[in-house]
Amino acid sequence: MEPLDQFVAEMMAFEESMFPAKISLAMSYVPNQPFENLYGEDEALGQGTLFRSLNFPFVGGKHR
């Protein structure tokens, strides 16, 4: 077996032994957002968010 093929085989065996047989593809954690400091309906639509604390306008990759 070629060295690269051997390496790939060993890595695949390692990954299979590292994870359970049935595992979720991805899990996320999303904290609750308190309903406070909200925009009005029309302004929220224009801002793209109902929550003032989540309004982070895109500035072309520049830091705020």
MODELLER restraints for C-alpha pairs under 7 A, 6 or more apart:
rsr = mdl.restraints
at = mdl.atoms
rsr.add(forms.Gaussian(group=physical.xy_distance, feature=features.Distance(at['CA:37:A'], at['CA:51:A']), mean=6.48, stdev=0.5))
rsr.add(forms.Gaussian(group=physical.xy_distance, feature=features.Distance(at['CA:37:A'], at['CA:52:A']), mean=5.99, stdev=0.5))
rsr.add(forms.Gaussian(group=physical.xy_distance, feature=features.Distance(at['CA:38:A'], at['CA:50:A']), mean=5.61, stdev=0.5))
rsr.add(forms.Gaussian(group=physical.xy_distance, feature=features.Distance(at['CA:38:A'], at['CA:51:A']), mean=4.82, stdev=0.5))
rsr.add(forms.Gaussian(group=physical.xy_distance, feature=features.Distance(at['CA:38:A'], at['CA:52:A']), mean=5.70, stdev=0.5))
rsr.add(forms.Gaussian(group=physical.xy_distance, feature=features.Distance(at['CA:39:A'], at['CA:50:A']), mean=5.36, stdev=0.5))
rsr.add(forms.Gaussian(group=physical.xy_distance, feature=features.Distance(at['CA:39:A'], at['CA:51:A']), mean=6.27, stdev=0.5))
rsr.add(forms.Gaussian(group=physical.xy_distance, feature=features.Distance(at['CA:39:A'], at['CA:52:A']), mean=6.34, stdev=0.5))
rsr.add(forms.Gaussian(group=physical.xy_distance, feature=features.Distance(at['CA:44:A'], at['CA:50:A']), mean=4.74, stdev=0.5))
rsr.add(forms.Gaussian(group=physical.xy_distance, feature=features.Distance(at['CA:49:A'], at['CA:55:A']), mean=6.46, stdev=0.5))
